Amino acid sequence: MSGVWVFKNGVIRLVENPYQSGGVTHGRRNVLVYLPTGEVISSYSSLEQILMSLGWERYFSGDSDLIQYHKRYSIDLISLPRDFSKFNSVYMYDIVIKNPNTFHVHVRDFH
């Protein structure tokens, strides 16, 4: 979920941030980097290969909107939107937390 909390007329609500969509913020974009090789993850196929090499397995939950991975003998579950264009920093940081010292979220400037 991205956006800003706005307090107006005694009511607080979350307003979607018009400057952020899919991890893009004011000419900057968050990217997930695989630290051992420095590879920027640009597709689910490359991410899946790395996750599988780290012991993650596809988890088929029946939810067609999600791609999920789990680690055997663990309670951890990674859930990602099926559409890679919706893969944003929230999902990236979830991967970073569940794979310490393996991934990093990097902010890149683009024009």
GICORFEN-V195993 format. One line per field, one symbol per residue. psi: psi as a letter, one per 30 degrees, with the letter a starting at -180 (. if undefined). burial: # if it has 24 or more other C-alpha atoms within 12 Angstrom, else .. A space follows every 10 residues. Layout:
psi->???
burial->???
//
This chain:
psi->klakkkjkhg kklkkkjfgk khgkjhgkkk kkkjeefgkk jglfeeeeee eefggklkkj ffjffkkkkl kkglfkkkkk kejffgjafe eeeeeeefik gelkkkkkkl .
burial->.......... .......... .###....## ####.....# #..#..##.# #....##... ......#### ......#### ......#### ###.##.##. .#####.... .
//
